[in-house]
Amino acid sequence: MIDSVRDDPPPEPVSALQSGAHLDHLAALEEERRFLLRSLDDLEREHAAGDVDDENFATLRDGYTVRAAAVLREIESGRSRLAPRSPRRWARTVGVVAALAALAVGIGFALASAFGERRPGQEITGFTPGDDARTVLAAARTALNQRDFGLANALYANVVEMERERGVDSAEAITYFGWTLALQSVQDPDETSARDRLDAARIALRQATVIDADYADPNCFLAIVEYNFFDDADAALPHIDACQALDPPADVAELVAGFADEIRSAAS
């Protein structure tokens, strides 16, 4: 009892598989921390330039600050969130979790294939032919198709940083950084960690809607996250309306249409 300290290693040896998962989780947290801190810097710059209004600035700044502090505390503590602390999950039932996983993967595949529908010059928001970032983006799409959401998330974060180094905010890369965080939450056995990922996903997706108000994808994802993950039809409603009004790719539109009426009926 005396040598039982919260932050001490568990008494039983950690297997090679568990150690690898722990290191992967900490690496993902570090990637997220860099993204959040860079986003705070960029947000300050955009606000000073008048590109972001006071209300959106305050909302995004507060969200980034809270999440960045939480990530930093988790990194410093060195605690793994992969082992469940409680048998309960945040989803209502195992059946709901399975349905969310199927929905997430389905949309991941559909969106990856939907890039081919975009017109020349509209193919990738914020990119031009020959960019090194496009190579990383292609790898991120492949990882998404293969359901390796952790790798896809890290690659999208890399694209965000590469573009910011040349003074560009890629709404698309930020959108998919957020979406892959949401996809990871479905696979996370830890209720608290899953919630944290979803909170960070919402922050990134909201930022993407501010960067490019005419881009459908982040609104589509926000509708999914708010309704299917947080059971908040009222919060999902403006995003499902914007998603459909902004003419998303056909596969995405078809998937979203499956629950658009349900959101509108459930909203107060």
N, C-alpha and C positions, 0 to 999 in steps of 0.2 A: 504494500500500500504506500509505504514511504517513498519508494522510488518510482511511483506512478505520477509522472508529470505530463501535462497536456501535450507539450510540444516534443516529448521524447519519442524516439523510434518505437514502433510496436514491439512487444516482447518476442514475438515469433519472427524468424528471418523472412525478409521480403524476397519473393521469388524474382527470377530474372525478368519474367513477364511483367510483374508488378513494378519493378524498378524502371523498366523502359516506359511503362505507361506514366509513371510519376514524372520522369524527366520530360516526356512529351508534353504533359500537362503544364509543367512549369515553363517550357519553351513557348507554348501557346500563350500563356499569361504574359510573358515578356514581350511577345509580339503585339499583344493587345495593348500593353502599357505604352509601347512606343507609338502605336497608332493613336491612342487617346491623347498623349502629350503633344504630338505633332498636330493633331486636330485642334487642340486648344490654341496653339500658336497661330494656326491658319485662321481660326475663327476670329481671334483678336484682330488679325490683319484685315480680314474681310469686313468686319464691323467698322473698323477705322476708315476703310475705303468707301463705306456706305453701301456695300453689296449685301449686307445682312441687317435687317431692321432690329430695333432694340428688343422687341418681344421675342423674336426667334433667337437672337443672340443670348438673352438671359436664359431661355429654356435650354438651349444646347450647351451653353457654358456650365450651367448647374449640373446637367446630366453627365457631361464629360468629367467634371471635377469629382463628383461623388463616385463614379465608377473607377476613375483613375486611382483614387485613394484606396478603394476596396481592393483593386488588383495589386497595388503596391504592398498593402498589408499582407495579402495572401502570399506574394512572392517572398517577402521578408520572413514570414513564419515558416516557410518551407513545407507546409502541410499539404499532403495530397488530398484531392477531393474526389478521387476515383472510387475509393471504397465508400459504400453507402453508410451514412451515420444513422439512418432510420429505415425501417422496412417500407415506410410510406413514400409514395411518389406524389408530385404535385398534380399530376393528371388524375381525373376522377376514377378511372378504372384501367385495368390492363388493356381492355379492348379499345379504349380511347387512345392509349399510347400507341398501340399497333396501327390504328387508323391514321394518327398524326404522322407516324413514320412513313407509311405508304404515301400519304399526301405529299410529304416533304420530298421524298425521293422522286415521285412522279413529276413534281414541278421542277426539280433539279434537272431531270432528263429533258423535259419539254423546253425549258429555257435555254439549255445548252444547244439544242437543235434549232431553236428559234433564231439564233444569231444569223443563220443563213438567210432568213427572210428579210433582214434589214437592207435597205437600199444602199448603193455605193455612196460613201461620204457620210453615211448615217450608221455605219456598221458598228463602230465602237465609240461611245461618247468620250471625247477628250484625247483620242489617239489619231496618229497619222501613219501611213504605210512606212514600214522600215523601223519603227520604234522598237528598241530592245524590250520594252514593256509588253509588246504584243506576243513575244515568245513566252514570257512568263504567264501572260493571260491565257494563251493556248494550253499551257500545262495545267493551269487552274481549272479550265473547262474539262480537261481530261480527268483530273482528279475528282471533279464533281460528278462526272458521268460514271466513274468507278466507285462512287459512294465513299470516297476517302475525304470526308468533309473537313477533317483536321488539316490535311495537307492543302486542300483547296483554300481553306481560310487563310493559312499562312502565305500562300502564293498571292491571293488577292491583296493581302496586307502589303506584300512586297511591291505589287503594282502601284498601290496607293502611294507608297513612299517614293518610288521611282518617278512617278508623275509629279509629286509635290516638289521634288528636287529641281524640276524644271519649271516650277511655278504654276502647275496645272492641278486643279481639283477634278479628278475623274469621278463623276457621279456614278458611272457604271461600276468601277472597281470598288467604291465605297458601298454601293448597294449590295454587291455580291459578297463583300467582306461581312456585312451585316446578316445577309441571308444564310451564309454558311455557318455563322455563329448560331443562328436559330436551328439549323439542321443538326448541329452538334448537340444542342440541348436535348433533342429527341433521344439521342443515344446515351446521354449522361445518366448514370444510375443515382447520382447524388442530387437530391431535391434542391439544395441551396445553390450548388454549382449550376444546375440547369436554369434556375431563375436568374442567376447573375448573367449567364450567357444571353438569355432573352432580353434582359434589361439593356445590355450593351448592343444587342442587335437592333433594338428599337432606336437607340441613340444614333447609330450609324445610318439606319434607313431614313430617319427624320432629317438628318443632315443632307442626305442625297436629294430629298424632295426640295430642300432649300436651294441647293446648288443648281438643280435643273428642274424647274417646276413643270416642264413639258415631258418629263421622262416617266413613262408608265410603271416600269418595273418596281421601284421602291414603294409606290403606292399599293401595287398588287401584293407585295410581300408584307407590308404593314397591315393590310386587311387580313391576311392569313394569320399573322402573329397575334393581332389584337383579338380576333374572333376565335380561332382554333386553339390558341395557347393560353390566352388570358380570359376567354369567355366574355369579352366586352364588345357587344354588337354596336353600341353607341360610338365607341372609339374607332371601330372598324368601318363604320358607315361612310365617312367622308373619303376614306382611302379607296373603298371599293368603287365609289362613284367616280373618283379621279382616275382610277385604274382603267375603268371601262371607257371613260370619256377620252382618254389619251391614246386609245387604239393600240393595245399591246399586241405582240405577235399572236398569230392564230392559236397556237397550242396553249399559250398562256391564257388567252381569252376564254378558250374552251374550259380549261381547268377552273378558272375563277368563276365562270358562269354557273358552275355546279353548286356554289354556295352563296352567290350574290343575292338571290331572292331570299334565302334563309337569313342573311344578315339584315336585309331591309325589313323583314317580318319581325325579327327579334328586337330591332332597335326601337327605343321608346320615342 
